[in-house]
């Protein structure tokens, strides 16, 4: 852990050198020497700094998810640690309303129940099997075709101290997939933590290639 990272971490946590020193049971001069690169933390102190960093990253992930909804960057929803819908952005509410659903009636509903009610139990089953809950997957995306109108939705897990605390869900694109009188899942894919450069396709419907072209050109 270099001096720049220690200083950045302290500032992100909103701590003075003395406050960080107190939390690590060292004196302020020691923290100052770390930040100037005069000396490096010993293994035990380095381990504590790493834990602080992990907690900070967890806190920032939660804050990012809340900001995503509050500022309505994309049509989005927030699920809790039991995968129950707990919040919906303004454009997310419009997304549901345009599909004949009452957003308020969805609050508190579990993802499993929602998927079953929509006739898409495989969506929930694939998300669970993908590793999103245990942290082995980074992102989960699916494309749904609603009577010729397609949309791509991403699920992103939120972890605090290594434990799933919720999930952010947002629509990244809308596009036409041709005439259709039905509602179908055209694509399900996942990005694993151990191979972030690849997206593994879990389900491919008849409109999958068209959906991928639209996503890549968006």
Protein Blocks (a to p, Z undefined) as FASTA:
>chain_A
ZZklmmmmmmmnopafklmmmmnopafklmmmmmnomaccdfklmmmmmmmmmmmmmmmm
mmmmmmmmmnomagcddddfkopafbdcfklmmmmmmnopafklmgopafklmmmmnopa
klmmmmmmnopmnopafbdcddddeehiacddddddddeehiafbdcdddfbdcdebjaf
bdcdfbdcdddfklmmbccdfbdcfklmmmmmmmmmZZ
